[in-house]
């Protein structure tokens, strides 16, 4: 079906008010979860074809998070969708005041390629939970996952509620010409700007989930073995193609050597002599990204790893040392399995260097010193992060997930996902039997005195 036709259908369907029924939404979410569960093998096979991602990693980093969020919606939707009473101010008394959550309407979700199921279906589920219709445009790069989502959703859901549109830049550009009531975009900062501009034409609100260079601070007082263990897992999962991956490490100079050794030891535990993908390591998404990443590796600065194989789109987990902020690897978001390590001696200078750059999506700090942790959390602006761990903040539904500044605007996960696709309509509701005369003309002096006395 032509997507302009789907858009019209969704507009018409939204006006019927069917999506405002909470049971209807819950049934659709349940159906989505059951559909994915019943077709898990198809989903695993498609993603393996695209990137070599294993069932374990696909379940752990995509499907389990999605199922968890849908189950949360099923449990909480009823209470989140109820009007909420608030206090009435004195000027309006007697009255009732309340806030009605209402869906925005027809929404567009544009997904990124690195977690193709999660980053498309999670925002789509949030939109449905909040009572919207959804046109979903997954990334075209992992073509098998895009195809399997299209096939499953478009044959099992009515197009007027949820429909997948396949395509790349051309199709997305055309989609963005249509008027949506909300656009939820996950992707690069550059394309985020294009989406924001297109949305402005229709005054469409946007959530932009973008990227950036997420710093990690490692202090001499940290538990070195545990730091290396958590950091190596977070960096190299999905072959480093994770928006919140630690992009680079700032390590206290006094432990630089020991830290590099700990990283190497940890990498060797499950990536030893790696020359190909396997159960716990995957490919670079395409040749363009493979070439881009190879250009970022300076062979003279490789501490460990550095092996690449173009035919397999394979890059071994690589740590670089003696890196400076002028190196190529520090000029753009890495988004691959390369970890530059930069030593620092003066914390104020290190913090300033980070603050002089665009606001990152995440920031991590490994230390036992509360004062240093507080300094970093309070002085640097970033989307979200972790203390003594990396990337795990995104699995907690109680923590809104999103960027700030160049790393994005708005957030989702848990209740924040419902809020992102909801308008909160404020109502003051009055009886007819009384109306104080104070605000009405004639505006007498005594009335002003009384108003000043009452309102302060
Ligand atoms: P991308 O910006 O290239 O593509 C994202 C989407 O935009 C795709 O669906 C693509 O088809 C579409 N698109 C690409 N060019 C377009 C154009 N000119 N006009 C209109 N649409 C266009 O991003 P990507 O390569 O898929 O993802 C990598 C980036 O996404 C990284 O920067 C990463 O940090 C970020 N990211 C952020 C999050 C997050 O939650 N904040 C999650 C994953 C990825």
Boltz pocket constraint, residues with backbone or C-beta under 6 A from the ligand:
constraints:
  - pocket:
      binder: B
      contacts: [[A, 110], [A, 111], [A, 112], [A, 113], [A, 114], [A, 115], [A, 119], [A, 137], [A, 138], [A, 139], [A, 140], [A, 167], [A, 168], [A, 169], [A, 172], [A, 173], [A, 186], [A, 187], [A, 188], [A, 189], [A, 191], [A, 192], [A, 194], [A, 208], [A, 209], [A, 210], [A, 211], [A, 212], [A, 242], [A, 243], [A, 244], [A, 333], [A, 335], [A, 361], [A, 403], [A, 407], [A, 408]]
      max_distance: 6.0
